[in-house]
């Protein structure tokens, strides 16, 4: 079925401390995201970039937390835009750091609640992002979205999450860097954890299909959040949080092809692209190619490409 993909730029740099992610939406556009979607027979409709609303004075008990007012502002505007986009098509949120998912998934969750369908979340990331504003030692709020989505306490400064996603409907896939407080929280949860040890032992396909079977069995909606650092830094250098031993080029395309074949994905985040760290746009183009696979492009459709 043809999709209307709604491109939403989120030029967010404040969820972490390394500048550059705010250029991400422009880089995705220059790398041909809209064109790649159109080539699969789907439609691309660009809604432009969201802008920060007027900020409020906000405080957090954890003095390490920075940019709280900005992060809450982005969360509010993305939640509103995301809910509206879900009613009209298939939103693709172009980041921006991963704090954008505080808002994107909130908007998607509000739509799913109103539609009377359960929301599932597939987190493709090197990190679990299961900190709360009270547990983070870095103060970087891009490490908190999964906790917010799951309804963990500590987000008093944020809008209440519209419909917290039960942990058993969240799959952390490809993770390989988890802090102590996150680890403790995850041990107490029922989240599906497919870290790199699991994927090395069981392979890429079986754990993903098992999670997709759960989504299908409950007639769920599936939000996919794709972080650049899900990929191995050898093929995707344009990220400030590189962790060795990530997903390979072929494995990443296989994941996207399986997601396309499932027909379950209803929204997508593309996050943590820092064009300042890229090599001639190779990471941006790889991310665009992965979206092409998610939208139905087959491996044998790919032309030879030179990065020279």
C-alpha positions, 0 to 999 in steps of 0.5 A: 500500500502506498504511503504518504511519508511526512518529513518533519525536521527537528534541528535539535542540538541540546540533548547532548553537548557536541554541536552539529546534530542541528544540521541533520534535517538539512543533510537528510534533504540534501542526501535525497531522502524525499527522492529515495522515498518517491523512487519506491512508489511512495509519496514524500511530503515535507512539512519543514522544520519545527521551531521552538515555542516560547521557553519557560523557566524550569528546574531539575533536582539533578544539577547535571541536567542541562538545556531542560527548558529547550528539551521540554519545548522541543518535546511539546512541539514535536508531540503536537506535530507528530500527532497531527502527522499520524492522522495524515500519513507516515511521519519521518522525524529527521533529527537532531539528537535522540532527545527528539524522541521524547516528543515524536513518540509522545505524539505517536502514542497519543494517536495510537491511544485515540485509535484504540491500538497498542503502540510498540517501539523498536529502538535501534541504537547502541544505547538503551536511553533508559536514564531519567533526568534524575539518574543521568550523570552526564545531564544529556537528555538524549539518554532519557527517551525510552524511560519517558516512553515507558512511564518511569518517574523523574520527568516532572518538568515534562508533559505527562506522557500520553499513554506510557508504553508497557515495557514488554512492548519495547524492544532495544535492538543492537544495544552495546553501551548501558550505564549502571542505573540504566542496567538496574532499571532494565533488569526490573522491566519486561523490555525485550533486550536484543543486545549485540551478544544476543544478535551474535548468538542468535543472528539478526533475523530470529529476535526481530521476527519474534518481536514483530510477531508480538506486534502483529498478534496485538494489531499494534502500531510500530514506531521505529527509532533509528540512531546512527550509532546503531550502525558500526562507526566504520560505515557510519562515522557521522555521530558523536557517540560512536561505539565499536562493534555495531550493525554492518551494512548488510545487516542494517539493510536486512533489518529494514527489509524485514520491517518493510515486509512486516507491514507494521511500521507506522512512524520513524525517527532518524536521529544523531546524524552530525554532518560535521563529522561525516565523510563526504555525506556517506553516513547521510546517504547510508541512512537514506538508503536504509529508509529506501529499504524500509519503504520497499527497495530491494537489494538488487535494485541498488546501483553501483555507487562511488564516494570519490 
